[in-house]
């Protein structure tokens, strides 16, 4: 195993553990965040998924109304079947 492989493995594990990309850039002493991001965002697509899910949780949502139920949970009495 080469030194570079160990370095890459350490960066990958740090990102998988939730380390910020800027921290990994500093750890690897990359000249710019772009180098780090170009290398490691393709290695760990689950990081992108986790970021998208975290962002989605920030969006407030009203619970979807249940079809055919009034606010008190009783069926509507209009005679229609759902």
DRENKE-885413 format. One record per atom (N, C-alpha, C): residue in three letters; atom name; y, z, x. Coordinates in pm, whole numbers, plus 50000, padded with zeros to 5 digits. Layout:
N
> resn_name_north_up_east
> ALA_CA_Y_Z_X $
...
END
This chain:
82
> resn_name_north_up_east
> UNK_N_49883_50000_50085 $
> UNK_CA_50000_50000_50000 $
> UNK_C_50124_50000_50091 $
> UNK_N_50218_49916_50054 $
> UNK_CA_50341_49906_50131 $
> UNK_C_50443_50010_50086 $
> UNK_N_50538_50040_50174 $
> UNK_CA_50646_50132_50140 $
> UNK_C_50720_50082_50016 $
> UNK_N_50743_49952_50009 $
> UNK_CA_50815_49894_49895 $
> UNK_C_50742_49920_49764 $
> UNK_N_50609_49917_49767 $
> UNK_CA_50530_49944_49647 $
> UNK_C_50550_50089_49600 $
> UNK_N_50554_50182_49697 $
> UNK_CA_50578_50323_49663 $
> UNK_C_50718_50341_49603 $
> UNK_N_50814_50274_49662 $
> UNK_CA_50953_50281_49614 $
> UNK_C_50963_50227_49472 $
> UNK_N_50900_50112_49449 $
> UNK_CA_50901_50051_49317 $
> UNK_C_50829_50142_49216 $
> UNK_N_50718_50200_49257 $
> UNK_CA_50644_50290_49169 $
> UNK_C_50726_50414_49133 $
> UNK_N_50796_50469_49230 $
> UNK_CA_50879_50587_49205 $
> UNK_C_50991_50554_49106 $
> UNK_N_51053_50438_49123 $
> UNK_CA_51160_50397_49031 $
> UNK_C_51105_50375_48891 $
> UNK_N_50990_50311_48881 $
> UNK_CA_50928_50286_48751 $
> UNK_C_50893_50416_48681 $
> UNK_N_50836_50510_48754 $
> UNK_CA_50802_50640_48694 $
> UNK_C_50926_50717_48652 $
> UNK_N_51031_50711_48733 $
> UNK_CA_51156_50779_48697 $
> UNK_C_51213_50724_48568 $
> UNK_N_51213_50593_48554 $
> UNK_CA_51264_50531_48431 $
> UNK_C_51176_50565_48312 $
> UNK_N_51045_50563_48331 $
> UNK_CA_50952_50597_48222 $
> UNK_C_50971_50741_48178 $
> UNK_N_51013_50828_48272 $
> UNK_CA_51035_50968_48239 $
> UNK_C_51171_50991_48175 $
> UNK_N_51252_50884_48165 $
> UNK_CA_51381_50897_48097 $
> UNK_C_51501_50904_48189 $
> UNK_N_51482_50880_48318 $
> UNK_CA_51595_50882_48410 $
> UNK_C_51693_50771_48374 $
> UNK_N_51819_50798_48390 $
> UNK_CA_51923_50699_48363 $
> UNK_C_51917_50588_48468 $
> UNK_N_51944_50467_48427 $
> UNK_CA_51938_50352_48517 $
> UNK_C_52034_50370_48635 $
> UNK_N_52148_50431_48612 $
> UNK_CA_52246_50453_48720 $
> UNK_C_52189_50551_48823 $
> UNK_N_52114_50648_48781 $
> UNK_CA_52050_50744_48873 $
> UNK_C_51947_50671_48959 $
> UNK_N_51869_50585_48897 $
> UNK_CA_51769_50508_48972 $
> UNK_C_51838_50414_49071 $
> UNK_N_51948_50354_49031 $
> UNK_CA_52024_50269_49124 $
> UNK_C_52064_50349_49248 $
> UNK_N_52116_50469_49227 $
> UNK_CA_52157_50553_49340 $
> UNK_C_52037_50594_49425 $
> UNK_N_51926_50626_49358 $
> UNK_CA_51805_50667_49428 $
> UNK_C_51755_50555_49520 $
> UNK_N_51762_50432_49471 $
> UNK_CA_51714_50318_49548 $
> UNK_C_51820_50259_49641 $
> UNK_N_51943_50308_49627 $
> UNK_CA_52056_50261_49706 $
> UNK_C_52080_50111_49687 $
> UNK_N_52062_50066_49561 $
> UNK_CA_52096_49927_49529 $
> UNK_C_52247_49911_49533 $
> UNK_N_52292_49793_49574 $
> UNK_CA_52435_49768_49587 $
> UNK_C_52505_49761_49451 $
> UNK_N_52432_49726_49347 $
> UNK_CA_52493_49719_49213 $
> UNK_C_52388_49754_49108 $
> UNK_N_52437_49797_48994 $
> UNK_CA_52348_49830_48882 $
> UNK_C_52275_49706_48833 $
> UNK_N_52335_49590_48854 $
> UNK_CA_52274_49464_48809 $
> UNK_C_52141_49441_48878 $
> UNK_N_52133_49470_49007 $
> UNK_CA_52007_49453_49081 $
> UNK_C_51899_49542_49020 $
> UNK_N_51933_49666_48995 $
> UNK_CA_51837_49761_48938 $
> UNK_C_51794_49717_48799 $
> UNK_N_51889_49681_48717 $
> UNK_CA_51858_49642_48580 $
> UNK_C_51776_49514_48576 $
> UNK_N_51810_49417_48658 $
> UNK_CA_51734_49292_48660 $
> UNK_C_51589_49316_48700 $
> UNK_N_51566_49411_48787 $
> UNK_CA_51431_49440_48833 $
> UNK_C_51351_49523_48734 $
> UNK_N_51411_49629_48682 $
> UNK_CA_51333_49728_48609 $
> UNK_C_51336_49716_48457 $
> UNK_N_51430_49645_48400 $
> UNK_CA_51424_49628_48254 $
> UNK_C_51311_49535_48215 $
> UNK_N_51271_49445_48303 $
> UNK_CA_51157_49359_48271 $
> UNK_C_51025_49431_48296 $
> UNK_N_51025_49530_48384 $
> UNK_CA_50903_49606_48414 $
> UNK_C_50866_49698_48299 $
> UNK_N_50969_49757_48236 $
> UNK_CA_50943_49855_48130 $
> UNK_C_51008_49814_47998 $
> UNK_N_50947_49722_47924 $
> UNK_CA_51007_49682_47797 $
> UNK_C_51015_49797_47697 $
> UNK_N_50932_49900_47715 $
> UNK_CA_50938_50014_47623 $
> UNK_C_51070_50090_47638 $
> UNK_N_51137_50076_47752 $
> UNK_CA_51269_50137_47767 $
> UNK_C_51367_50073_47669 $
> UNK_N_51360_49941_47658 $
> UNK_CA_51446_49869_47563 $
> UNK_C_51412_49910_47420 $
> UNK_N_51284_49925_47390 $
> UNK_CA_51243_49967_47256 $
> UNK_C_51291_50108_47226 $
> UNK_N_51277_50197_47322 $
> UNK_CA_51323_50335_47302 $
> UNK_C_51474_50339_47279 $
> UNK_N_51548_50257_47352 $
> UNK_CA_51693_50253_47335 $
> UNK_C_51728_50200_47196 $
> UNK_N_51657_50098_47151 $
> UNK_CA_51683_50043_47018 $
> UNK_C_51651_50145_46909 $
> UNK_N_51541_50217_46924 $
> UNK_CA_51504_50319_46826 $
> UNK_C_51604_50434_46824 $
> UNK_N_51651_50475_46942 $
> UNK_CA_51750_50582_46948 $
> UNK_C_51880_50539_46883 $
> UNK_N_51918_50415_46903 $
> UNK_CA_52039_50362_46841 $
> UNK_C_52023_50356_46690 $
> UNK_N_51909_50313_46644 $
> UNK_CA_51884_50304_46500 $
> UNK_C_51891_50441_46433 $
> UNK_N_51851_50545_46504 $
> UNK_CA_51856_50681_46447 $
> UNK_C_51999_50728_46427 $
> UNK_N_52094_50669_46497 $
> UNK_CA_52234_50708_46484 $
> UNK_C_52299_50652_46358 $
> UNK_N_52237_50552_46298 $
> UNK_CA_52293_50486_46181 $
> UNK_C_52253_50565_46056 $
> UNK_N_52352_50620_45985 $
> UNK_CA_52319_50696_45864 $
> UNK_C_52265_50603_45755 $
> UNK_N_52166_50652_45686 $
> UNK_CA_52105_50573_45578 $
> UNK_C_52085_50661_45456 $
> UNK_N_52110_50603_45340 $
> UNK_CA_52079_50671_45215 $
> UNK_C_51931_50648_45187 $
> UNK_N_51863_50747_45136 $
> UNK_CA_51723_50723_45102 $
> UNK_C_51714_50616_44993 $
> UNK_N_51617_50529_45006 $
> UNK_CA_51601_50422_44909 $
> UNK_C_51562_50480_44773 $
> UNK_N_51627_50435_44665 $
> UNK_CA_51589_50484_44532 $
> UNK_C_51449_50435_44498 $
> UNK_N_51374_50520_44431 $
> UNK_CA_51240_50482_44390 $
> UNK_C_51249_50400_44262 $
> UNK_N_51183_50287_44261 $
> UNK_CA_51186_50196_44146 $
> UNK_C_51122_50263_44025 $
> UNK_N_51192_50264_43916 $
> UNK_CA_51137_50315_43791 $
> UNK_C_51152_50464_43771 $
> UNK_N_51215_50534_43865 $
> UNK_CA_51234_50677_43850 $
> UNK_C_51383_50709_43840 $
> UNK_N_51415_50801_43750 $
> UNK_CA_51552_50847_43740 $
> UNK_C_51575_50951_43849 $
> UNK_N_51698_51001_43859 $
> UNK_CA_51732_51099_43962 $
> UNK_C_51647_51224_43953 $
> UNK_N_51603_51262_43833 $
> UNK_CA_51524_51385_43818 $
> UNK_C_51375_51361_43837 $
> UNK_N_51337_51238_43873 $
> UNK_CA_51197_51208_43899 $
> UNK_C_51119_51165_43777 $
> UNK_N_51182_51157_43659 $
> UNK_CA_51115_51116_43536 $
> UNK_C_51120_50964_43522 $
> UNK_N_51019_50909_43458 $
> UNK_CA_51016_50765_43434 $
> UNK_C_51125_50726_43335 $
> UNK_N_51181_50607_43359 $
> UNK_CA_51281_50556_43264 $
> UNK_C_51212_50527_43133 $
> UNK_N_51284_50540_43024 $
> UNK_CA_51223_50522_42892 $
> UNK_C_51264_50389_42829 $
> UNK_N_51279_50283_42911 $
> UNK_CA_51319_50156_42854 $
> UNK_C_51200_50070_42816 $
> UNK_N_51080_50123_42832 $
> UNK_CA_50961_50052_42788 $
> UNK_C_50908_49949_42886 $
> UNK_N_50979_49925_42993 $
> UNK_CA_50931_49828_43090 $
> UNK_C_50834_49894_43186 $
> UNK_N_50738_49813_43229 $
> UNK_CA_50643_49864_43327 $
> UNK_C_50687_49820_43465 $
> UNK_N_50665_49902_43565 $
> UNK_CA_50702_49869_43703 $
> UNK_C_50582_49825_43780 $
END
